[in-house]
């Protein structure tokens, strides 16, 4: 594997990764760790250190391209970082990450649960759950105010860029107001260039899927969102 690690700090996990991987790209934004991490990277040909914000870096330019993401992620960037690696790094086939427990529960939550969200749908459209292990706050020093979870999941599908964008727009617009009915969320939304969806179009698409006008986004499975996008003309039909 070529591993992408974001939040390498002084390189504790990095040192274990280079023992197993063929190459490691290690990102760390905190310059307090710059000397230790760059010194370690300079001593190896299979490790490159980046003292920059991993969210702002053009990850698609990494060479060699990553095939795995392994990281103890800072909780404030965990979700956007994961979503970005799923969308811009099609070569990544596996993720093994430490997350805040509530965030980890969102990734593979099921419909009609509190944790189910736009992130749940978008992750599950591209990835399949593998395993999760709870990590109590007491194992950290100093202990944080939240519990954590170590989660692994694998790539199940790579969407063409235009289809991924259409799905992202549809799902996020649907969940913009969680308790709002999809008819109300999508009516007037622009999904197909300059054409805004009408209420009748949304109702007709739901009807074609045998769904009532009162359907809410948290009731739809990820595959149903794909079917809805096809009915609305946002995705090509199979």
Secondary structure by P-SEA (a helix, b strand, c coil): cbbbbccccccaaaaaaaacccccbbbbccccaaaaaaaaaaacccbbbbcccccccccccccccccccccccccccaaaaaaaaacccccccbbbbbccaaaaaaaccccccccccaaaaaaaacccccbbbbbccccccccccbbbbbbbbbbcccccaaaaaaaaaaaaaaacccccccccccccccccccccccaaaaaaaaaaaccccccccccccaaaaaaaaaaacccccc
